[in-house]
């Protein structure tokens, strides 16, 4: 059965590889055929090759062997806003919000996470307004990271600020 089927496919495919002829019939019509008619002057037609696409091997990214080159930033603007740098931030209970300025907009599935005094702070979020709660008085460093899952894609420059908490007896 298998050999018979293969032979049948070959017989069907042979006309596809046959020569094409062009001639003019008795009524003056141009005719194309796979065989040359008897007694009629026919020209062979050379057809251009069929369109084809050669398969290409999938490209693999080359590893970055130069460790001195920083990774390309995904976001052209990533910085914190809403923090005073010249004077103390007055937050009696140590609770305040900061704004994240990011361009272009945060792309899914990326999330934002604060880094307070070089330690991750709070849960990642996709909202560019983040809240800090019960931050101790004194000087602090704050930055924001863009995460893709657990991977850090980018981090803003750290902002140094001072929290002032008034203690009432």
Beta strands, then each sheet from edge to edge (+ up, - down):
strand 1: 20-24
strand 2: 30-33
strand 3: 43-45
strand 4: 77-81
strand 5: 89-90
strand 6: 96-103
strand 7: 111-116
strand 8: 119-125
strand 9: 129-132
strand 10: 138-148
strand 11: 151-155
strand 12: 159-164
sheet 1: 2+ 1- 3+
sheet 2: 4+ 6- 9+
sheet 3: 5+ 12+ 10- 7+ 8-
sheet 4: 5+ 12+ 10- 11+
end
